Every structure is written in structure tokens, then in C-alpha cells.
């Protein structure tokens, strides 16, 4: 009897030791945070994953469209992840957030060294027409193509992502953010489809005028922000802009005032930057540390 008890005790100790070692390896699997840490820069030895290019049929465009997807590196078997859709500005594309705004580095670093939650990131092509060819900035077709972005995500892209990737599909597991024209489209998508998007970020947002290059013309496609009573509200809203922004200066501040006047809870801040990629990377950094249950603040 004593011998059997001893065997059981040894077995338990070995199991506990194995669990402790696994725990230790989990804790130490990432490189130490550098003293000159910058969320936009790669940390030596840290895996940032690989972008996957996808093609899907867009009902809104009536044609095939493209997007890029970034999964968390080494995803856990059986685990499902929230999804962030990133929208670009004029004369950009689905890769811009990753090629010029350090999206992969910002998301990964923020998870490993800060408060962010691991997530699937989707780079969206916001030119919603056959051929994904951007219309002239002076034409009505420009905003018509961009303003279909929300519809395209909800009707076609999100169903594709949810059927091909281990995504969480609930409202508060789904976020959308964008810069410049993409900021306009993120707000338009989130407030139009409040049952789909639980978090929204708009960085240096373009105006809601039907022609975004019009000066002194007020002809908005969205008159005001209203949170639908039965929607449950938003988990997080972020508005931000560079103080030196000469392209959309005043628009984001106006949206901040509108939301404040309507009692819509949101964060707003400015940086020293302009209408540029570094400013939008800063906005993304703040955003990912505040969505999907993360606990940072702007």
C-alpha cells in the first residue's frame, strides 16, 4: 500500500513539474522588451506572422475583390480570435496598413508587451467596384465606391473570413478602423451596421460630404451619429488626428463635438503629427490596446 501511494505521489510530482515547465516556457517564449521599445518596430526574435492574400466574391461590387489577412503567429489549436478590419485612404490599397503603417508590428508588439488581445487583422480594399479601380477624386463615383465598404464587409468579406479562419463572430469580437477616407468609411460602416461592429476607430477622418474634395459645401451622407437603442452600444470608439493635419483638419474635432453633444462615449486625442502614416500607426496602437477586452486608455 505504501509503495503504491509512493508511486502515486511521484507521478503527481512529475505531472506538476511538467506543468510548471510548460508554464515557464510560455512565460519566456518572447524576447525581452527592448529598452528602446517602439510599437512600430520589429523586435529581434519575435514572430510577426505572414500576410495571406485572399480573393472573394463581393456582392456589393458584383465582382471578385481582394484583401489580406494576418493571423496571430502560431495560433492555438481550437482557439478562435476576434477580428479587426482595417480600411485605407485615397490612392491606397489593402496592403497599405501593413506596408506603410506598421500594422503587423503594432498589433503583435501590443499583444506581447502591452494590453492588446491577440486578433485576426484584415486589410480591406475599400474601392468597391469591378476591377477595384479608384474613380477620379472629382467624380461622384469616388465616394459611391468607397461608401460601399461597410456593405461589402458585412455581406461578403466577413462571411468569407468567418468561414475560412478561426474567427469569433459576435459584435464585440468585431472591430473596424481606418485612416483618412478609411476613417470616414469605418464610422459609416459601424453606425450603419451597429449589430455587426462593436468597436470603431477613425484616424484623421475625411468628411461625410458626398464629394470629399468640395470646399465650403455641406452635403453629408451621414447627418449625425445615433446609437440605436436595441444595438447594445459600442464597446469602444476612438477619434484621433494630428495637430498639423492640413488635409482634414477640423473634421475629427467636429465629430468629437458631435458625439460629445449626443452623449456618445468615446475617446479623442491629437498628436503632434500631420496627415501621415506615423499618425495613423499611433492611432492603431491606441485602438488595439482598448478593444476586445483590453484595458488601456487613450
Secondary structure, DSSP 8 states (H G I E B T S, - for coil): -HHHHHHHHHHHHHHHHHHHHHHHHHHTSS----TT--TTS--TT-----EEEEEEEETTTTEEEEEEEE--TT--TT--BEEEEEE--TT--TTHHHHTS-HHHHHHHHHHHSS---EEEEEE----STT-----TTSHHHHHHHTTHHHHIIIIIHHHHHHHS-B--SGGGEEEEEETHHHHHHHHHHHH-TTT-SEEEEES----BSSTT-SS---BS-------GGG---SEEEEEEETT-SSSTTHHHHHHHHHHHHT---EEEEES--SSHHHHHHHHHHHHTTSTT-----
